[in-house]
Amino acid sequence: MGWSGEGMSEPQISDLVLTDEHATVGVDDSIVEGTKRLIDLPGGVLIVLGEDDSVRGVLGTKQILSAVAEGRDLSSSTCGEHMELDVMQVKMDEKIADVLPVINERKPQAVVAVDADGAFSGYFSPNDYRQAMSKIDTMPAIRALE
């Protein structure tokens, strides 16, 4: 029971909805600017982008609260100075079944999807992870491997 000849294709990262649960911010944007964007995203994160739309890091409530606790000037401190760097990048055309074991082993702070040029394409949230698990759980060949 493989995928070939059955009319089913193996689910890819591009089959997930990765355009929600995040906002983007520039590496030089202030913590104040980042906070304004994050307030509208309960449980979400900020993806910190460089000028070429490459992912530089992520910023969540923990990093913002750390900046506050350190007494930083939040209007001059930048998102780039406080972002978390442990970000795993996956390509949109990668197979979900290939990516999930790597995520489980590495346990990065965040997972983002990028296009063929390395530009940011979406945030792979914990909810997306659960959705990805359910997509491969429905594939007979994956179940047969367990």
Residue pairs with C-beta under 8 A, 6 or more apart in sequence:
1 140
1 141
1 144
2 141
3 9
3 10
3 139
3 141
8 139
10 95
10 96
10 97
10 139
11 95
11 96
11 97
11 132
11 135
11 136
11 139
12 92
12 93
12 94
12 95
12 96
13 90
13 91
13 92
13 93
13 94
13 95
13 96
13 99
13 113
13 124
14 92
14 93
14 113
15 96
15 135
16 96
16 122
16 124
16 128
16 131
16 132
16 135
17 128
17 131
18 113
18 121
18 122
18 123
18 124
18 125
18 128
19 122
20 125
21 41
21 43
21 44
21 45
21 123
21 125
21 127
21 128
22 41
22 44
22 45
22 46
22 47
22 122
22 123
22 125
23 37
23 38
23 40
23 41
23 44
23 46
23 47
24 46
24 47
24 48
24 49
24 120
25 33
25 34
25 37
25 46
25 47
25 48
25 49
25 59
25 79
26 48
26 49
26 51
26 79
27 48
27 49
27 50
27 51
27 56
27 57
27 78
27 79
27 80
27 83
28 78
28 79
28 80
29 78
29 79
30 74
30 75
30 76
30 77
30 78
30 79
31 64
31 67
31 72
31 74
31 75
31 77
31 78
31 79
31 82
32 74
32 75
33 79
34 46
34 59
34 64
34 79
35 64
35 74
37 46
38 44
38 45
38 46
38 59
38 60
38 61
38 64
44 60
44 125
45 58
45 59
45 60
45 110
45 123
45 125
46 58
46 59
46 60
46 79
47 55
47 58
47 110
47 112
47 120
47 123
48 55
48 56
48 57
48 58
48 59
48 79
48 80
48 83
49 55
49 56
49 120
50 56
52 119
53 119
53 120
54 114
54 118
54 119
54 120
55 87
55 89
55 112
55 114
55 120
56 80
56 83
56 85
57 80
57 83
57 84
57 85
57 87
58 83
58 84
58 87
58 109
58 110
58 112
59 79
59 82
59 83
59 84
60 84
63 82
63 83
63 84
64 82
66 82
67 74
67 77
67 82
68 74
72 82
84 109
84 110
85 109
86 108
86 109
86 110
87 108
87 109
87 110
87 111
87 112
88 102
88 103
88 106
88 108
88 110
88 111
88 112
89 111
89 112
89 113
89 114
89 118
90 99
90 111
90 112
90 113
90 114
90 124
91 113
91 114
91 115
91 116
92 113
92 114
92 115
92 116
92 121
92 122
93 116
96 132
96 135
96 136
97 136
97 139
97 142
99 132
100 129
100 132
100 133
100 136
103 111
103 124
103 129
110 123
110 124
111 123
111 124
111 129
112 120
112 121
112 122
112 123
112 124
113 120
113 121
113 122
113 123
113 124
114 120
114 121
115 121
124 132
136 142
137 143
